Amino acid sequence: MDGVDFLLGGIAATGATLFTNPLEVIKTRMQLQGEMAAKGTYQKPYKNVLEGLVTILRNDGYWALQKGLAPSLCFQFGINSIRLGTYTTALEHGLTRSADGTQSIWKSVFWGGTGGFVGSALSSPFFMLRTHLQSQAVAEIAVGYQHKHTGMWSALRGIYQQHGIQGLYRGVSVTMPRAFLGSGGQLAGFGYTKDLLQRHPLYKGQSERLVSVLSGVVAGTVMAVTMTPPDVVATRLYNQGVDGKGKGIYYSGVVDCCVKILKTEGVAGLYKGFWPHYIRIGPHSMLTLFFFDELKSVRNKLKQKEAIR
């Protein structure tokens, strides 16, 4: 097991996050607007991605699009260092391949999902902090429960002092299966597409960079479709306020949240924020996996130079 792969996975994801965090802010607010309200009975300050962007710029300013960046970088580094490191280790040991040597979708799902499951469990507090900070807005465009944090460290300290470790891990029961589905689907889609394009190139002299980009696009599409419903549930559970005992004021857990969303908002409620999620996760997935492949390529070249010496 090469520990460098774990580090490179985290670095690749943080690089992608710098570009895609604004879309994460819009997605979070779209998922929270109309919470526990029937369709057509609430104001929609975030009607779509473009209007959401304009609304935030007009009312909150440019820097509001990078709200929650610090915990987002921490979350992405934590989850991706583990999931990409785990998947790459399995890939390099042949654990993701079928008996005929081709890439196995189900084995890729297992190893990618397992890495995501573990990584999300360890990084869960940063997911919650990111959600709290990204949902904060001026009153005119505020949606969901509004927390009064002044930054990541004050939020971390305040939640820990009030509710302890348990408070920081509220909602972890949904973020782990969310990550298993998303990570498993993404890495299976990436590995399978990459293997297919390498065995059946689109044209002679096909660029490895093009293979990485196309595989990343496919991976992002699979990830967005499989992960949006649990992502909505996770956002709601993480963002809700809590009572004096640390219990959620809206939802008691994953099942209760799903039932309430379906009853009041319908199936469409579970897909709120799909388009900003899709638009974000596509570039984010592509950039993360592209950066990861590039970083591994640099590492391998350095190893070859060292071996020659």
Disulfide bonds with the S-S distance in Angstrom:
none
